[in-house]
Amino acid sequence: MNLNDLTGKTAIVTGAAQGLGYGMAEGLMEAGAKVCIMDVNPKALEVAEEFNKKGFECVAVISNLAKDESREDSFNEAVEKLGNHLDIIVNAAGVQRRYKSEEFPLDEWDFVIDINLRSVFALCQLAGRQFIKQNSGGKIINVASMLSYFGGYTVPAYAASKGGVAQLTKALCN
């Protein structure tokens, strides 16, 4: 039995047009999964095409994770593109804004929290509902950060949001 074989499995990876999400999506495809890249960056469409040219199965959905209605519509579109079945979701999307803590604008705080924490919880809910509907179970992988433990004078929203993701993940596992 090959524990790394994901042949026939489907996955959504947020923030996969670049960075860590890109690498995680690639790893899932190398293990045999069909992946939907969900990203606000239109580059996601090009990235999906590049993966397909390499022989992987990849689709893309452009999504603004900061907006509730866009996020849910995008999730549903991604599941549809994956054949109406989902096995794995990787919440890897994340943003960071840098300001001195005492000068950090509240609208920027809200933006970071909405993408890094609120969208993660909402996508966990949507994935959980999909797993229940399918009666199949599934895997949820949430990406936090070491900054959640160390903090950062110029990145308080990022540190707080990723700390929230770590605590959320622990809460969901209990």
C-alpha positions in Angstrom: 0.0 0.0 0.0 1.4 3.4 -1.1 0.4 5.9 1.5 1.5 8.7 -0.8 -0.8 7.6 -3.7 -3.6 10.2 -4.3 -4.7 8.7 -7.6 -8.4 9.5 -8.1 -8.5 12.1 -5.3 -9.5 15.7 -5.8 -8.2 18.8 -4.0 -8.7 22.5 -3.8 -5.6 24.6 -3.0 -6.1 28.3 -2.2 -3.4 30.7 -3.1 -1.8 28.3 -5.5 -0.9 30.6 -8.3 2.5 31.1 -6.5 4.5 30.5 -3.4 3.7 27.7 -0.9 0.3 27.0 -2.4 1.9 26.4 -5.8 4.3 23.9 -4.3 1.6 22.2 -2.3 -0.7 21.9 -5.4 2.2 20.5 -7.4 3.0 17.9 -4.7 -0.7 16.8 -4.6 -0.6 16.4 -8.4 2.7 14.5 -8.3 1.0 12.1 -6.0 -1.9 11.6 -8.5 -4.6 14.1 -7.3 -6.6 16.3 -9.6 -6.3 19.9 -8.2 -8.2 23.1 -8.5 -6.1 26.2 -8.0 -8.2 28.9 -6.3 -6.6 32.3 -6.4 -7.4 36.0 -6.8 -4.6 36.3 -9.2 -5.6 35.6 -12.9 -2.2 34.0 -13.3 -3.9 30.9 -11.8 -5.3 30.1 -15.2 -1.8 30.1 -16.8 -0.5 28.1 -13.9 -3.2 25.4 -14.3 -2.4 25.3 -18.1 1.3 24.8 -17.3 0.5 22.0 -15.0 -1.7 20.3 -17.6 1.1 20.6 -20.2 3.3 18.6 -17.7 0.7 15.9 -17.7 -1.1 16.7 -14.5 -4.9 17.2 -14.0 -5.4 20.8 -13.0 -8.2 23.4 -13.2 -8.4 27.0 -11.9 -11.0 29.2 -10.3 -10.4 32.9 -9.8 -11.7 33.9 -6.4 -11.7 36.9 -4.1 -11.5 35.1 -0.7 -12.1 38.4 1.1 -15.7 38.4 -0.1 -18.2 35.9 1.4 -20.3 35.6 -1.8 -17.3 35.3 -4.1 -15.7 32.7 -1.8 -18.8 30.4 -1.7 -19.5 30.7 -5.4 -15.9 29.9 -6.2 -15.9 26.9 -3.9 -19.0 25.5 -5.6 -17.4 26.2 -9.0 -14.2 24.4 -7.9 -16.1 21.3 -6.7 -18.1 21.3 -10.0 -14.8 21.4 -12.0 -13.5 18.5 -9.9 -16.4 16.3 -10.9 -18.7 17.3 -8.0 -16.5 15.5 -5.5 -13.9 16.8 -3.0 -11.4 14.9 -1.0 -8.9 17.5 0.2 -8.8 21.3 0.8 -5.6 23.1 1.5 -6.1 26.6 2.8 -2.8 28.2 1.8 -3.9 31.6 0.7 -2.5 34.4 2.8 -1.7 38.1 2.7 0.4 40.4 4.7 0.5 44.1 5.3 3.3 46.0 7.0 2.8 49.0 9.2 4.1 49.9 12.7 1.6 48.4 15.1 0.5 51.8 16.5 -0.1 53.0 12.9 -1.7 49.9 11.5 -4.9 51.0 9.6 -8.0 49.1 10.7 -9.2 48.6 7.1 -5.9 46.8 6.3 -6.3 44.8 9.6 -9.8 43.7 8.4 -8.5 42.8 4.9 -5.7 40.5 6.4 -8.1 38.9 8.9 -10.8 38.3 6.2 -8.4 36.5 3.9 -6.1 34.8 6.4 -8.7 33.7 9.0 -12.3 34.3 8.1 -11.9 32.7 4.7 -10.2 29.7 6.2 -13.0 29.1 8.6 -15.6 29.6 5.9 -13.8 27.2 3.5 -13.5 24.6 6.3 -17.3 24.9 6.8 -18.0 24.5 3.1 -15.6 21.6 2.7 -17.1 19.9 5.8 -20.6 20.3 4.4 -19.3 18.8 1.1 -17.7 15.8 2.8 -21.0 15.2 4.7 -23.0 15.5 1.5 -20.7 13.0 -0.2 -20.7 10.7 2.9 -17.0 10.2 2.2 -15.0 12.2 4.7 -12.1 14.2 3.6 -9.0 16.1 4.7 -8.6 19.8 5.6 -5.1 21.3 5.7 -4.8 24.8 7.1 -1.5 26.7 6.7 -0.4 28.8 9.7 2.9 30.5 10.3 5.7 30.6 12.8 4.9 34.3 13.1 1.8 33.3 15.0 4.2 32.3 17.9 6.7 35.1 17.5 4.5 38.0 16.5 5.9 41.0 14.7 5.9 44.7 15.3 5.1 45.5 11.7 2.8 42.5 11.0 0.4 42.3 13.9 -2.6 41.4 11.7 -0.7 38.6 9.9 0.6 37.2 13.2 -2.8 37.3 14.8 -4.6 35.8 11.8 -2.1 32.9 11.5 -2.3 32.4 15.3 -6.1 32.2 14.8 -5.6 29.6 12.0 -3.5 27.5 14.4 -6.1 27.6 17.1 -9.0 27.1 14.6 -7.3 23.9 13.3 -6.8 22.6 16.9 -10.5 23.3 17.6 -11.7 21.5 14.5 -9.6 18.5 15.3 -11.2 18.0 18.7 
